[in-house]
Amino acid sequence: MKSIINNTGISLLLLFSITGVAQTKKKEFMKEKILFVVTSHDTKGDTGEKTGYYLGEVSHPWKVLTQAGYEIDFVSPKGGTPPVDGFDLSDPVNKEFWEDAYYHQKISNSMKPAEVQPDLYKAVFYAGGHGAVWDLPNDPQIAKITAAVYEKGGIVAAVCHGPAGLVNIKLSNGEYLVKGKKVNGFTNEEEAAVKLTDVVPFLLEDKLIERGGLYEKSAPWQVHVTTDQRMITGQNPQSATAVGEALKKELQK
């Protein structure tokens, strides 16, 4: 009888041990999630020139954040395969992202806004690319998602033209998200340098100031990242990695 009890005890102990390992592994694979917003717009006004999301402004933050253990999902106004600009595979980080089968499949099948569950995300990140200035400011569903994530204590980040997606977001108190916060984005000087001042629907620097943002900037093409009140913004493509690092740091507080 004693032998039977001992064997039963060992069996129960083994069962509890296996269950505990399974639960631990389940927790390990439940990564915290970040939502990347990318544009669906593919043309620079009436110029006939193509645009889209800027590849390096997705790949460089992606690299920082996935290495830190975060899972990334993608949403675009139209869903599906978003147009891409700045397609430079001589950049090793761009190449790594583009050839990552798992994430290539994810960005090639980006969610529509209606498919997003805001409660799943710790942060929302807006990638730039000139297309962002045309469609992201005018998407009320993505704006609502972003406001929901922010108001439950999440973080909002954007780089280059990505902050264009922030300019029309209002919080539940009726105020613009950017109002009273230090912010930056693609500067008027940088827009002039690429000869698109009269092509884009608005100048991002001017619009952020108009919405009450406390705009700051550096000289063209210099890395400049601003963090204020759970909002992170970067000035240009050169700031993409630094925005990813700032977002990682803010998430880990």
ABEGO torsion letter per residue (X at the ends): XAAAAAAAAAAAAAAAAAAAAAAAAAAAABBBBBBBBBBABABBEAAGBBBEBBAAAAAAAAAAAAAAGBBBBBBBAAEEBBBBBGBBAABAAAAAAAABAAAAAAAABBBBAAABBAAABABBBBBBEAAAAAAAAABAAAAAAAAAAAAAGBBBBBBEAAAAAAAABBBAAGBBAABGBBBBEBBAAAAAAAGAAAABABBAAAAAAAAGBBBBBBBBGBBBBBBBGGBBBBABAAAAAAAAAAAAAAAAX
